[in-house]
Amino acid sequence: MRTIVIINCPNKTCFQNRLKAAKSFLPKSSWVSIDVSEKSFASTRSFVDFALLKKYSSYFKFEADLMVGKNKIYRNRWFNSPFRRLLFYQRTVTDWKRLLNMTRRNRKVLGIALEAAGSPQKPAVPAGVKFVQILAVSPGPSGQKFDKKTLSLIRFLRKNHPRVKISVDGGINLQTARLCKKAGANIVSSSSYIWDSQNPKEAYKKLSRI
């Protein structure tokens, strides 16, 4: 199973340490997902340092999980950043065509993020979007319980949008990763399962072997 490591940090020390640690066990050109959360959207606020991301951008491919308010999603800072893939939440976006044009113009990949707890049972994927992330927990802190509604969303998307890549974020462990793969997901993204383990490298390998 393709596995993406998430960095979700409250401060600069954590952010620096996890970038450094991730480089010690992830292959070059691995995707790393950065939580960009604000209290206008999520229950917590995360720390992000663009200068540090730029420093590591020759090694990693960075994805931004943009848990930000509606008034901030069209800001140029996301499109002039080290992020290669930008994930915007369905409930915050009013103009997917505009975002698609902005990402193409800046050579980024646009993704839609759906929340298992709040998304329609049969969500629409905007034209031109080839990457879908399902958030299987509430926006905010790591370590939450996986919402099983995620599996029906995966199955619907796989059946009705067979060419999109489906990633699942939140509550990922060996058991839930297997369920996601069986339902049709391509990717799982993990924070607490990897970073809270005694051996993050081995935890990452176990997920990747599924």
Residue pairs with C-beta under 8 A, 6 or more apart in sequence:
1 177
1 180
1 181
1 187
1 188
1 207
1 208
1 209
1 210
2 186
2 187
2 188
2 208
3 177
3 187
3 188
3 189
3 190
3 204
3 207
3 208
4 30
4 31
4 32
4 33
4 63
4 167
4 187
4 188
4 189
4 190
5 22
5 26
5 30
5 32
5 33
5 189
5 190
5 191
5 194
5 204
6 32
6 33
6 34
6 35
6 65
6 142
6 169
6 189
6 190
6 191
6 194
7 15
7 18
7 19
7 22
7 32
7 33
7 34
7 35
7 191
8 35
8 37
8 46
8 141
8 142
8 191
9 15
9 18
9 35
9 46
9 47
10 44
10 45
10 46
10 47
11 47
12 47
12 49
14 47
15 47
15 48
15 49
15 52
16 49
16 52
18 195
19 32
19 52
19 53
19 56
21 200
22 30
22 32
22 60
23 56
23 59
23 60
24 201
25 200
25 201
25 204
26 32
26 60
26 204
28 59
29 59
29 60
29 61
30 60
30 61
31 60
31 61
31 62
31 63
31 85
32 60
32 61
32 62
32 63
33 62
33 63
33 64
33 65
33 169
33 189
34 48
34 53
34 62
34 63
34 64
34 65
34 83
35 46
35 65
35 67
35 191
36 46
36 48
36 64
36 65
36 66
36 67
36 68
37 44
37 45
37 46
37 65
37 67
37 68
37 139
37 140
38 45
38 67
38 68
38 69
38 72
39 45
40 68
40 69
40 72
41 67
41 68
41 69
41 89
41 92
41 139
42 67
42 138
42 139
42 140
43 138
43 139
43 140
43 141
44 140
44 141
50 77
50 81
50 82
53 62
53 81
53 82
53 83
54 82
56 62
56 82
57 82
61 84
61 85
62 82
62 83
62 84
62 85
63 83
63 84
63 85
63 86
63 87
63 111
64 78
64 81
64 83
64 85
64 86
64 87
65 87
65 113
65 133
65 169
66 73
66 78
66 86
66 87
66 88
66 89
66 113
67 89
67 139
67 140
68 92
69 92
70 92
70 93
70 94
73 88
73 92
73 93
73 99
74 95
74 98
74 99
74 102
78 86
79 86
79 102
79 103
79 105
79 106
79 108
80 106
83 108
84 108
84 109
85 108
85 109
85 110
85 111
85 131
86 99
86 103
86 108
86 109
86 110
86 111
87 111
87 112
87 113
87 131
87 133
88 99
88 110
88 111
88 112
88 113
89 112
89 113
89 114
89 115
90 112
90 113
90 114
90 115
90 119
90 123
91 115
91 118
93 99
93 112
96 112
96 126
96 127
96 128
96 129
97 126
97 127
97 128
99 110
100 110
100 126
100 127
100 128
100 129
102 108
103 109
103 110
104 110
109 130
109 131
110 128
110 129
110 131
111 129
111 131
111 132
111 133
111 167
112 125
112 126
112 129
112 131
112 132
112 133
113 132
113 133
113 134
113 135
114 123
114 132
114 133
114 134
114 135
114 153
115 134
115 135
115 138
115 139
116 134
116 135
116 136
116 137
116 147
116 149
116 150
116 153
116 170
117 138
117 147
117 149
119 134
119 153
121 152
121 153
121 156
122 156
122 160
123 153
123 156
123 157
125 132
125 157
125 161
125 164
129 164
130 163
130 164
130 165
131 164
131 165
131 167
132 157
132 161
132 164
132 165
132 166
132 167
133 166
133 167
133 168
133 169
133 189
134 150
134 153
134 154
134 157
134 166
134 167
134 168
134 169
134 185
135 169
135 170
136 146
136 147
136 150
136 168
136 169
136 170
136 171
136 172
136 176
137 144
137 145
137 146
137 147
137 169
137 170
137 171
138 144
142 191
142 192
142 195
143 191
143 192
143 196
144 170
144 171
145 171
146 170
146 171
146 172
146 173
146 176
147 170
147 171
150 168
150 170
150 180
151 179
151 180
151 183
154 166
154 168
154 180
154 183
154 184
154 185
155 183
155 184
157 164
157 166
157 184
158 166
158 183
158 184
158 185
159 184
165 186
165 187
166 184
166 185
166 186
166 187
167 185
167 186
167 187
167 188
167 189
168 176
168 180
168 185
168 187
168 188
168 189
169 188
169 189
172 180
172 188
172 189
172 190
172 193
172 207
173 190
173 193
174 206
174 207
174 210
176 188
177 188
177 190
177 207
177 210
178 210
180 188
181 188
181 210
188 207
190 203
190 204
190 207
193 203
193 207
194 200
194 203
194 204
194 207
197 203
